[in-house]
Amino acid sequence: MASETLIIRALQGDGSKSGRCQYLKAGVHMECKMTDMARSHDKFQFTVDGAPHGTNDKTMDGSQIRETAGLTPASDFVLIQIDGSIAFSIGIERDVTFERGKVATFVSFRSDRIYNFTVNERGWEWGAPAILAADIFRHGGIDDGLELILDSAGDTPVPPDGEVRLDGEGVERIRSREPKTVTIKVNGRSRTVEKKPHSYREIAKIAYPDANFENFNYTITYLHGVHGAEGDLVEGETIQVRKGMVFNVRRSDKS
């Protein structure tokens, strides 16, 4: 029993699996996958909602995959495959060809409707009326330093912990881009600033809006910079800020 892991499938109000639950429990899923696969002699491997499965059949149809994952009756579930940085539906009769050494990834929803939208001009399908921004980043292979925006809402940014509704009129179009602003921490407080190089004095003034450079010294250190950089920022220098960067600014009397 010690080698077995229980997978708990959380259902949202609309019957779909909770993407947030799935990925908050990603470590559990990975542990289960590694344990189960290590003892499996099946040629081909796949996961459904994070739970591992194996087969010796190179090709299975959507109904067989659902039944293997305990999604019965098969017609009650939408099955989505994640591959090539897109998400697309697998119908009951649609064949899926597995590759040896590659784990195919699926997520399921108790639903009878498929929602269509685009991410960076590539067509996606989903089985719930909303998708978490975190799932778009994860499944789309999008760098977390970028931001998601909605074309239909005048390039409105999507919060990293937010979601996108897919049940409105028309096809939702989502794009990723370099953010115009980023959130950093200065002396423990979150600050939203332009994503551009900032000077020593600009950072000091975020911490001390009334900064007086004639009478005071300002010691600035930073963490989590570009490529994980950390160090000191001194008079005359500038630094490119990024999301999650941390600054500590201390003021001392020159006298």
Secondary structure in CASP SS format (residue, H / E / C, confidence):
PFRMAT SS
TARGET T0000
AUTHOR 0000-0000-0000
METHOD secondary structure of the structure
MODEL  1
M C 1.00
A C 1.00
S C 1.00
E C 1.00
T C 1.00
L C 1.00
I C 1.00
I C 1.00
R C 1.00
A C 1.00
L E 1.00
Q C 1.00
G C 1.00
D C 1.00
G C 1.00
S E 1.00
K E 1.00
S C 1.00
G H 1.00
R H 1.00
C H 1.00
Q H 1.00
Y H 1.00
L H 1.00
K C 1.00
A H 1.00
G H 1.00
V H 1.00
H H 1.00
M H 1.00
E H 1.00
C H 1.00
K H 1.00
M H 1.00
T H 1.00
D H 1.00
M H 1.00
A H 1.00
R C 1.00
S C 1.00
H C 1.00
D C 1.00
K C 1.00
F E 1.00
Q E 1.00
F E 1.00
T E 1.00
V E 1.00
D C 1.00
G C 1.00
A E 1.00
P E 1.00
H E 1.00
G E 1.00
T E 1.00
N C 1.00
D C 1.00
K C 1.00
T E 1.00
M E 1.00
D E 1.00
G H 1.00
S H 1.00
Q H 1.00
I H 1.00
R H 1.00
E H 1.00
T H 1.00
A C 1.00
G C 1.00
L C 1.00
T C 1.00
P C 1.00
A H 1.00
S H 1.00
D H 1.00
F E 1.00
V E 1.00
L E 1.00
I E 1.00
Q E 1.00
I E 1.00
D E 1.00
G C 1.00
S C 1.00
I E 1.00
A E 1.00
F E 1.00
S E 1.00
I C 1.00
G C 1.00
I C 1.00
E C 1.00
R C 1.00
D E 1.00
V E 1.00
T E 1.00
F C 1.00
E C 1.00
R C 1.00
G C 1.00
K C 1.00
V E 1.00
A E 1.00
T E 1.00
F E 1.00
V E 1.00
S E 1.00
F E 1.00
R E 1.00
S C 1.00
D C 1.00
R C 1.00
I C 1.00
Y E 1.00
N E 1.00
F E 1.00
T E 1.00
V E 1.00
N C 1.00
E C 1.00
R E 1.00
G E 1.00
W E 1.00
E E 1.00
W E 1.00
G C 1.00
A C 1.00
P C 1.00
A E 1.00
I E 1.00
L E 1.00
A H 1.00
A H 1.00
D H 1.00
I H 1.00
F H 1.00
R H 1.00
H H 1.00
G H 1.00
G C 1.00
I C 1.00
D C 1.00
D C 1.00
G C 1.00
L C 1.00
E E 1.00
L E 1.00
I E 1.00
L E 1.00
D H 1.00
S H 1.00
A H 1.00
G C 1.00
D C 1.00
T E 1.00
P E 1.00
V E 1.00
P C 1.00
P C 1.00
D C 1.00
G C 1.00
E E 1.00
V E 1.00
R E 1.00
L C 1.00
D C 1.00
G C 1.00
E C 1.00
G C 1.00
V C 1.00
E E 1.00
R E 1.00
I E 1.00
R E 1.00
S E 1.00
R E 1.00
E C 1.00
P C 1.00
K C 1.00
T E 1.00
V E 1.00
T E 1.00
I E 1.00
K E 1.00
V E 1.00
N C 1.00
G C 1.00
R E 1.00
S E 1.00
R E 1.00
T E 1.00
V E 1.00
E E 1.00
K C 1.00
K C 1.00
P E 1.00
H E 1.00
S E 1.00
Y H 1.00
R H 1.00
E H 1.00
I H 1.00
A H 1.00
K H 1.00
I H 1.00
A H 1.00
Y C 1.00
P C 1.00
D C 1.00
A C 1.00
N C 1.00
F C 1.00
E C 1.00
N C 1.00
F E 1.00
N E 1.00
Y E 1.00
T E 1.00
I E 1.00
T E 1.00
Y E 1.00
L E 1.00
H C 1.00
G C 1.00
V H 1.00
H H 1.00
G H 1.00
A C 1.00
E C 1.00
G E 1.00
D E 1.00
L E 1.00
V C 1.00
E C 1.00
G C 1.00
E C 1.00
T E 1.00
I E 1.00
Q E 1.00
V C 1.00
R C 1.00
K C 1.00
G C 1.00
M C 1.00
V E 1.00
F E 1.00
N E 1.00
V E 1.00
R E 1.00
R E 1.00
S E 1.00
D E 1.00
K C 1.00
S C 1.00
END
